[in-house]
């Protein structure tokens, strides 16, 4: 009789643990789906921001090149411009 009671207690305890474990698995699955969606959203946002950064870097490079070309042109104009003699 004691054996039957012990087995019944163990069975009840195991059933309780099984239900709790199944509940934990469901919570985990739900959290996992939420995290996967968040990861996808962040990946998309990252790609968008990287594209913006690349566009800004290209624009900056273009501006720097324009400035450098203008600087070189000014230097060239200084060296090729005829000198006006100063009256003494």
N, CA and C atoms as a LAMMPS dump frame, in Angstrom:
ITEM: TIMESTEP
0
ITEM: NUMBER OF ATOMS
264
ITEM: BOX BOUNDS ff ff ff
-5.0000000000000000e+02 5.0000000000000000e+02
-5.0000000000000000e+02 5.0000000000000000e+02
-5.0000000000000000e+02 5.0000000000000000e+02
ITEM: ATOMS id mol type element x y z
1 1 1 N 0.827 -1.192 0
2 1 2 C 0 0 0
3 1 3 C 0.867 1.251 0
4 2 1 N 1.923 1.216 0.79
5 2 2 C 2.818 2.37 0.841
6 2 3 C 3.431 2.59 -0.542
7 3 1 N 3.765 1.513 -1.207
8 3 2 C 4.347 1.603 -2.54
9 3 3 C 3.387 2.27 -3.519
10 4 1 N 2.117 1.937 -3.444
11 4 2 C 1.116 2.525 -4.323
12 4 3 C 0.979 4.009 -4.037
13 5 1 N 0.952 4.381 -2.77
14 5 2 C 0.848 5.797 -2.402
15 5 3 C 2.079 6.565 -2.884
16 6 1 N 3.238 5.977 -2.707
17 6 2 C 4.477 6.624 -3.136
18 6 3 C 4.475 6.792 -4.652
19 7 1 N 4.073 5.753 -5.356
20 7 2 C 4.01 5.835 -6.815
21 7 3 C 3.019 6.9 -7.262
22 8 1 N 1.877 6.976 -6.585
23 8 2 C 0.87 7.98 -6.932
24 8 3 C 1.405 9.388 -6.669
25 9 1 N 2.105 9.553 -5.561
26 9 2 C 2.701 10.853 -5.231
27 9 3 C 3.753 11.228 -6.276
28 10 1 N 4.59 10.268 -6.635
29 10 2 C 5.617 10.527 -7.649
30 10 3 C 4.973 10.868 -8.989
31 11 1 N 3.92 10.112 -9.323
32 11 2 C 3.229 10.361 -10.588
33 11 3 C 2.645 11.767 -10.604
34 12 1 N 1.997 12.151 -9.518
35 12 2 C 1.406 13.485 -9.422
36 12 3 C 2.494 14.554 -9.531
37 13 1 N 3.585 14.309 -8.835
38 13 2 C 4.696 15.269 -8.864
39 13 3 C 5.29 15.367 -10.278
40 14 1 N 5.469 14.242 -10.929
41 14 2 C 6.014 14.244 -12.29
42 14 3 C 5.06 14.926 -13.271
43 15 1 N 3.763 14.691 -13.115
44 15 2 C 2.783 15.349 -13.981
45 15 3 C 2.825 16.865 -13.795
46 16 1 N 2.962 17.282 -12.532
47 16 2 C 3.059 18.713 -12.243
48 16 3 C 4.31 19.299 -12.899
49 17 1 N 5.441 18.612 -12.76
50 17 2 C 6.692 19.091 -13.354
51 17 3 C 6.608 19.114 -14.88
52 18 1 N 5.921 18.129 -15.45
53 18 2 C 5.745 18.086 -16.896
54 18 3 C 4.927 19.278 -17.373
55 19 1 N 3.83 19.574 -16.689
56 19 2 C 3.002 20.731 -17.052
57 19 3 C 3.798 22.026 -16.936
58 20 1 N 4.551 22.131 -15.858
59 20 2 C 5.357 23.333 -15.647
60 20 3 C 6.422 23.465 -16.741
61 21 1 N 7.038 22.347 -17.089
62 21 2 C 8.063 22.363 -18.139
63 21 3 C 7.46 22.736 -19.486
64 22 1 N 6.279 22.196 -19.79
65 22 2 C 5.611 22.541 -21.043
66 22 3 C 5.275 24.029 -21.074
67 23 1 N 4.833 24.549 -19.941
68 23 2 C 4.545 25.984 -19.856
69 23 3 C 5.793 26.812 -20.09
70 24 1 N 6.894 26.367 -19.51
71 24 2 C 8.165 27.08 -19.696
72 24 3 C 8.602 27.047 -21.159
73 25 1 N 8.398 25.909 -21.805
74 25 2 C 8.757 25.787 -23.219
75 25 3 C 7.916 26.743 -24.058
76 26 1 N 6.641 26.843 -23.778
77 26 2 C 5.769 27.752 -24.523
78 26 3 C 6.191 29.208 -24.329
79 27 1 N 6.531 29.559 -23.101
80 27 2 C 7.009 30.925 -22.828
81 27 3 C 8.303 31.178 -23.6
82 28 1 N 9.196 30.196 -23.585
83 28 2 C 10.466 30.317 -24.301
84 28 3 C 10.226 30.514 -25.799
85 29 1 N 9.324 29.701 -26.37
86 29 2 C 9.021 29.82 -27.803
87 29 3 C 8.481 31.21 -28.13
88 30 1 N 7.604 31.7 -27.279
89 30 2 C 7.03 33.028 -27.491
90 30 3 C 8.117 34.101 -27.438
91 31 1 N 8.974 34.004 -26.443
92 31 2 C 10.067 34.977 -26.314
93 31 3 C 11.023 34.877 -27.499
94 32 1 N 11.272 33.657 -27.941
95 32 2 C 12.179 33.441 -29.063
96 32 3 C 11.634 34.088 -30.333
97 33 1 N 10.354 33.933 -30.58
98 33 2 C 9.741 34.558 -31.755
99 33 3 C 9.841 36.08 -31.677
100 34 1 N 9.584 36.621 -30.494
101 34 2 C 9.687 38.071 -30.302
102 34 3 C 11.117 38.544 -30.564
103 35 1 N 12.076 37.796 -30.049
104 35 2 C 13.481 38.172 -30.231
105 35 3 C 13.916 38.042 -31.691
106 36 1 N 13.427 37.014 -32.371
107 36 2 C 13.76 36.865 -33.793
108 36 3 C 13.212 38.038 -34.602
109 37 1 N 11.993 38.445 -34.306
110 37 2 C 11.401 39.581 -35.011
111 37 3 C 12.187 40.853 -34.719
112 38 1 N 12.587 41.021 -33.474
113 38 2 C 13.379 42.198 -33.082
114 38 3 C 14.718 42.206 -33.828
115 39 1 N 15.324 41.035 -33.932
116 39 2 C 16.593 40.931 -34.653
117 39 3 C 16.412 41.317 -36.125
118 40 1 N 15.341 40.839 -36.745
119 40 2 C 15.075 41.183 -38.138
120 40 3 C 14.863 42.686 -38.297
121 41 1 N 14.107 43.273 -37.378
122 41 2 C 13.861 44.718 -37.436
123 41 3 C 15.163 45.502 -37.297
124 42 1 N 15.997 45.084 -36.351
125 42 2 C 17.265 45.782 -36.133
126 42 3 C 18.219 45.6 -37.317
127 43 1 N 18.192 44.426 -37.926
128 43 2 C 19.034 44.184 -39.1
129 43 3 C 18.615 45.094 -40.247
130 44 1 N 17.318 45.226 -40.447
131 44 2 C 16.807 46.12 -41.49
132 44 3 C 17.2 47.56 -41.197
133 45 1 N 17.042 47.962 -39.949
134 45 2 C 17.408 49.33 -39.554
135 45 3 C 18.903 49.567 -39.748
136 46 1 N 19.714 48.575 -39.397
137 46 2 C 21.163 48.691 -39.569
138 46 3 C 21.52 48.879 -41.042
139 47 1 N 20.913 48.089 -41.91
140 47 2 C 21.201 48.212 -43.347
141 47 3 C 20.809 49.587 -43.869
142 48 1 N 19.68 50.088 -43.404
143 48 2 C 19.235 51.42 -43.819
144 48 3 C 20.236 52.476 -43.376
145 49 1 N 20.67 52.39 -42.127
146 49 2 C 21.624 53.37 -41.599
147 49 3 C 22.984 53.248 -42.288
148 50 1 N 23.388 52.023 -42.617
149 50 2 C 24.652 51.842 -43.335
150 50 3 C 24.582 52.475 -44.724
151 51 1 N 23.439 52.343 -45.377
152 51 2 C 23.268 52.96 -46.699
153 51 3 C 23.33 54.477 -46.589
154 52 1 N 22.694 55.029 -45.551
155 52 2 C 22.751 56.481 -45.337
156 52 3 C 24.185 56.928 -45.084
157 53 1 N 24.902 56.166 -44.257
158 53 2 C 26.293 56.5 -43.955
159 53 3 C 27.141 56.477 -45.22
160 54 1 N 26.958 55.468 -46.033
161 54 2 C 27.72 55.378 -47.28
162 54 3 C 27.419 56.572 -48.185
163 55 1 N 26.162 56.951 -48.253
164 55 2 C 25.778 58.113 -49.066
165 55 3 C 26.437 59.387 -48.535
166 56 1 N 26.435 59.562 -47.224
167 56 2 C 27.07 60.743 -46.627
168 56 3 C 28.581 60.734 -46.845
169 57 1 N 29.196 59.556 -46.721
170 57 2 C 30.638 59.46 -46.952
171 57 3 C 30.981 59.807 -48.399
172 58 1 N 30.167 59.337 -49.328
173 58 2 C 30.396 59.673 -50.74
174 58 3 C 30.252 61.175 -50.973
175 59 1 N 29.255 61.756 -50.361
176 59 2 C 29.046 63.204 -50.495
177 59 3 C 30.229 63.968 -49.894
178 60 1 N 30.693 63.525 -48.741
179 60 2 C 31.841 64.158 -48.099
180 60 3 C 33.084 64.042 -48.98
181 61 1 N 33.301 62.876 -49.554
182 61 2 C 34.45 62.694 -50.447
183 61 3 C 34.368 63.627 -51.65
184 62 1 N 33.176 63.773 -52.188
185 62 2 C 32.981 64.683 -53.322
186 62 3 C 33.292 66.126 -52.921
187 63 1 N 32.821 66.536 -51.753
188 63 2 C 33.106 67.894 -51.271
189 63 3 C 34.6 68.096 -51.043
190 64 1 N 35.25 67.107 -50.442
191 64 2 C 36.691 67.214 -50.207
192 64 3 C 37.449 67.315 -51.526
193 65 1 N 37.035 66.535 -52.513
194 65 2 C 37.695 66.583 -53.817
195 65 3 C 37.482 67.941 -54.48
196 66 1 N 36.281 68.482 -54.362
197 66 2 C 35.989 69.801 -54.927
198 66 3 C 36.848 70.866 -54.261
199 67 1 N 36.957 70.81 -52.961
200 67 2 C 37.79 71.772 -52.221
201 67 3 C 39.248 71.644 -52.652
202 68 1 N 39.73 70.416 -52.761
203 68 2 C 41.118 70.202 -53.165
204 68 3 C 41.356 70.712 -54.587
205 69 1 N 40.427 70.465 -55.483
206 69 2 C 40.56 70.971 -56.859
207 69 3 C 40.58 72.495 -56.881
208 70 1 N 39.699 73.115 -56.109
209 70 2 C 39.678 74.582 -56.032
210 70 3 C 40.982 75.117 -55.453
211 71 1 N 41.512 74.453 -54.432
212 71 2 C 42.773 74.881 -53.825
213 71 3 C 43.909 74.793 -54.838
214 72 1 N 43.95 73.692 -55.56
215 72 2 C 45.001 73.523 -56.566
216 72 3 C 44.874 74.561 -57.676
217 73 1 N 43.653 74.862 -58.057
218 73 2 C 43.435 75.878 -59.099
219 73 3 C 43.915 77.242 -58.61
220 74 1 N 43.621 77.582 -57.366
221 74 2 C 44.088 78.857 -56.811
222 74 3 C 45.607 78.905 -56.764
223 75 1 N 46.232 77.815 -56.361
224 75 2 C 47.698 77.76 -56.329
225 75 3 C 48.262 77.92 -57.737
226 76 1 N 47.638 77.261 -58.67
227 76 2 C 48.089 77.347 -60.06
228 76 3 C 47.926 78.766 -60.596
229 77 1 N 46.811 79.391 -60.269
230 77 2 C 46.57 80.769 -60.713
231 77 3 C 47.596 81.723 -60.111
232 78 1 N 48.001 81.475 -58.885
233 78 2 C 48.996 82.351 -58.237
234 78 3 C 50.337 82.259 -58.943
235 79 1 N 50.724 81.074 -59.329
236 79 2 C 52.049 80.906 -59.936
237 79 3 C 52.08 81.317 -61.399
238 80 1 N 50.954 81.283 -62.076
239 80 2 C 50.936 81.657 -63.497
240 80 3 C 50.47 83.08 -63.735
241 81 1 N 49.961 83.728 -62.731
242 81 2 C 49.48 85.107 -62.899
243 81 3 C 50.68 86.024 -63.114
244 82 1 N 50.557 86.954 -64.064
245 82 2 C 51.665 87.891 -64.289
246 82 3 C 51.819 88.81 -63.08
247 83 1 N 53.074 89.063 -62.763
248 83 2 C 53.347 89.954 -61.633
249 83 3 C 53.287 91.392 -62.108
250 84 1 N 52.649 92.183 -61.316
251 84 2 C 52.575 93.613 -61.611
252 84 3 C 53.723 94.279 -60.856
253 85 1 N 54.599 94.936 -61.599
254 85 2 C 55.727 95.578 -60.902
255 85 3 C 55.231 96.708 -60.01
256 86 1 N 55.859 96.806 -58.873
257 86 2 C 55.493 97.88 -57.946
258 86 3 C 56.305 99.123 -58.29
259 87 1 N 55.671 100.262 -58.193
260 87 2 C 56.366 101.529 -58.435
261 87 3 C 57.24 101.84 -57.243
262 88 1 N 58.483 102.182 -57.563
263 88 2 C 59.389 102.516 -56.472
264 88 3 C 59.586 103.974 -56.347
